[in-house]
Amino acid sequence: MVKGHVTICKIYKDGTQEIVLDEDNLTTNGLSYSLAEISMGAGSEYAEDFPPAYFQVGTDTIGYNTSLAISSHFYQLSAPFDWTDYGDETTLEVVKRYRGVLASCTDINVSPPSCSALLLTSSLLSSTLYSGVDEYFAVIPPEYISKIFMDSFEVEFTLDENSGNGKAITEVGLFSKNPKGLSQDSPLLIAYRKFTAITKTSDFSLVIRWSVGFLGVSNNVDNHDTGGYINPGPQIPGSSEEIS
């Protein structure tokens, strides 16, 4: 069973730290899809296309119910940031990419085919294809993927003091780079978390640390669920402090 955990920490200008979220996340169907592509030898031929490489934050939430099997069947944030939402002075690299999605086509005999993205499997399941839509993403530099194992990964990224100010952030999504192996990156949502609104200001940065792995195989993720987790934390970029 694949499990995930996400920690969100405010880092103030004076070095004060405040953990505002430290809970499990929802791993989405995009992760299952990527694992299936790997097991079948399909999708991208490059290993670097499967780990996380992009993230989005947003101002609404997906209304999933974790008690239902269809909860993980979505590929998008409810209200992801646009280019301008990150702010003119952000240090993040914000790019436009073709977000990957599984779409259900009820009529493939018309041009263009009658298709709609699967959202909690609300669309009728018929012919299912891989499609996408252009959206804006923040890049996760490779050096911020702190650990990659056969069974798990850990990644950290930051909304700096100049990013997203004035926005009430309520959701965050983690995206793999290009698991389908298309000519240009097609990020696919692999993990998601909704939370009580955090109103971003220039007084603090938001550091988000994510770990995902197989329950029963990865100590890094298991420790969250057994209560034995002690977060050593990689160094916060630009600071000598660590998240504790």
C-alpha positions in Angstrom: 0.0 0.0 0.0 1.4 3.4 -1.0 1.2 6.1 1.7 2.4 9.7 1.8 3.0 12.4 4.4 3.3 16.1 4.0 4.7 18.8 6.4 4.2 22.5 5.9 6.2 24.9 8.0 6.2 28.7 8.2 9.7 30.2 8.3 9.6 33.8 9.6 12.3 36.4 8.8 13.7 36.2 12.3 14.2 32.4 11.9 11.2 31.4 13.9 9.5 28.2 12.7 5.9 27.2 12.9 4.6 23.8 11.7 1.1 24.4 10.4 0.5 20.9 8.8 2.0 17.5 9.6 -0.4 14.9 8.3 -0.9 12.1 5.7 -1.7 13.1 2.2 -3.7 11.4 -0.6 -1.7 9.6 -3.2 -3.7 10.0 -6.4 -4.4 7.7 -9.4 -1.6 9.4 -11.3 0.9 7.6 -9.1 -0.7 4.2 -9.7 -0.7 5.0 -13.4 3.0 5.8 -13.4 3.8 2.6 -11.5 1.7 0.6 -14.0 3.7 2.3 -16.9 6.9 1.2 -15.3 5.8 -2.3 -14.6 4.7 -2.8 -18.3 7.8 -1.1 -19.7 5.6 1.6 -21.2 5.6 5.4 -20.9 8.9 7.3 -20.8 12.2 5.4 -21.3 13.9 7.9 -19.0 13.9 7.3 -15.2 14.1 11.0 -14.5 10.6 11.5 -16.0 8.9 9.6 -13.1 10.0 11.4 -9.9 8.3 14.6 -8.8 9.5 17.7 -10.7 6.6 20.2 -10.4 4.1 21.5 -7.8 1.0 23.6 -7.7 -0.7 25.4 -4.9 -4.3 26.5 -5.0 -7.1 28.4 -3.3 -9.9 25.8 -3.3 -10.2 22.1 -2.5 -11.2 18.8 -4.3 -14.2 17.4 -2.4 -13.0 13.8 -2.2 -14.0 11.2 0.4 -11.2 9.0 1.5 -13.6 6.2 2.5 -14.6 5.7 -1.2 -12.4 3.8 -3.7 -12.8 6.6 -6.3 -11.3 9.2 -4.0 -7.9 9.1 -5.7 -9.3 9.4 -9.3 -8.5 13.0 -10.1 -5.6 14.7 -11.8 -5.9 18.4 -10.9 -6.1 21.0 -8.2 -9.5 22.6 -7.7 -8.2 26.2 -8.2 -4.4 26.2 -9.1 -2.4 29.4 -9.1 -2.1 31.2 -12.4 1.1 32.9 -13.5 0.2 36.2 -11.8 -0.7 34.6 -8.5 2.9 33.6 -7.7 3.8 37.3 -7.8 6.2 39.4 -10.0 9.1 39.1 -7.5 8.9 35.3 -6.9 12.1 33.4 -7.0 10.3 30.3 -8.2 10.6 29.2 -11.8 7.0 29.2 -13.0 6.4 27.5 -16.4 3.5 26.6 -18.6 3.1 22.8 -19.1 0.6 20.4 -20.6 -0.9 18.8 -17.4 -1.5 15.1 -17.9 -4.9 13.6 -17.3 -6.8 10.4 -18.0 -10.0 11.3 -20.0 -13.0 9.2 -20.7 -14.3 9.4 -24.3 -18.0 8.5 -24.7 -17.9 9.1 -28.5 -14.6 8.7 -30.3 -16.2 8.9 -33.7 -16.5 12.7 -33.8 -13.8 15.2 -34.4 -12.6 16.2 -31.8 -13.6 13.2 -29.8 -16.2 13.7 -27.0 -14.0 13.4 -24.0 -13.9 14.7 -20.4 -11.2 14.4 -17.7 -11.9 11.9 -15.0 -12.8 13.6 -11.8 -13.6 11.2 -9.0 -14.8 9.0 -11.9 -17.7 11.3 -12.5 -17.4 10.7 -16.3 -18.7 7.6 -17.8 -15.9 5.0 -18.3 -15.6 4.0 -21.9 -12.6 4.5 -24.1 -10.0 6.1 -21.8 -7.1 8.1 -23.2 -4.2 10.2 -21.9 -4.8 13.9 -22.6 -4.0 17.2 -21.0 -4.6 20.9 -20.6 -2.1 23.8 -20.3 -1.6 25.1 -16.8 1.2 26.9 -14.8 3.5 24.9 -12.6 6.4 25.8 -10.2 9.5 23.8 -10.9 11.1 21.7 -8.2 14.9 21.8 -8.7 16.5 18.4 -8.8 18.7 19.2 -5.8 15.5 19.6 -3.6 14.6 16.0 -4.2 16.5 14.9 -1.1 16.1 11.1 -1.4 15.0 8.7 -4.0 14.8 5.0 -3.3 13.3 2.0 -5.1 10.2 2.2 -2.9 10.0 5.9 -1.9 11.0 9.5 -2.4 11.3 12.6 -0.3 11.1 16.1 -1.7 11.1 19.7 -0.4 10.1 23.0 -2.0 9.5 26.5 -0.8 7.1 29.4 -1.4 9.5 32.2 -0.6 8.7 35.5 1.1 7.9 37.1 -2.3 5.6 34.3 -3.6 1.8 34.0 -3.4 1.3 36.9 -1.1 -2.3 37.8 -0.3 -3.5 34.4 -1.4 -5.4 32.1 1.0 -3.8 28.7 0.1 -5.9 25.7 0.8 -4.4 22.9 -1.4 -1.1 21.7 -2.8 -0.3 19.1 -5.4 2.8 17.2 -6.3 3.4 16.2 -10.0 5.8 13.8 -11.7 7.8 15.2 -14.6 6.6 13.4 -17.7 5.7 9.7 -17.1 4.1 9.3 -20.5 7.4 10.3 -22.2 5.9 13.0 -24.5 8.0 15.3 -26.5 7.4 18.1 -23.9 6.9 17.6 -20.2 3.3 16.5 -19.3 3.2 16.7 -15.4 0.9 14.2 -13.8 -0.6 14.6 -10.3 0.7 11.9 -7.9 -0.1 13.3 -4.5 -2.5 15.9 -3.1 -3.4 17.6 0.2 -6.1 20.0 1.2 -6.0 22.0 4.5 -7.3 24.9 6.4 -6.5 28.2 4.6 -3.0 29.6 5.1 -3.0 33.3 4.1 0.5 33.9 2.6 2.3 37.1 3.4 5.8 38.5 3.0 6.4 37.9 6.7 7.2 34.2 6.1 8.2 31.5 3.6 6.3 28.2 3.4 8.5 25.2 3.3 6.7 22.0 2.1 8.3 18.6 2.7 6.7 15.5 1.1 7.5 11.8 1.5 5.8 9.0 -0.4 6.5 5.3 -0.3 5.1 1.8 0.2 3.7 1.1 3.6 5.6 -1.9 5.1 8.6 -1.3 2.9 9.8 2.2 3.4 10.9 3.2 6.9 10.8 6.9 5.9 7.0 6.8 5.5 6.2 4.0 8.0 7.6 6.1 10.8 5.0 8.7 10.3 2.2 6.2 10.7 3.7 4.4 13.7 4.5 7.5 15.7 8.3 6.9 15.5 9.1 9.7 13.1 11.8 12.1 14.1 12.3 14.6 11.3 16.0 15.4 10.8 15.1 17.7 7.8 17.5 18.8 5.1 18.8 22.3 5.4 16.2 25.0 4.6 17.5 26.8 1.5 19.3 30.0 2.5 19.2 29.2 6.2 21.2 27.3 8.8 18.0 26.3 10.5 16.3 22.9 10.2 12.6 22.0 10.6 12.2 20.1 13.9 
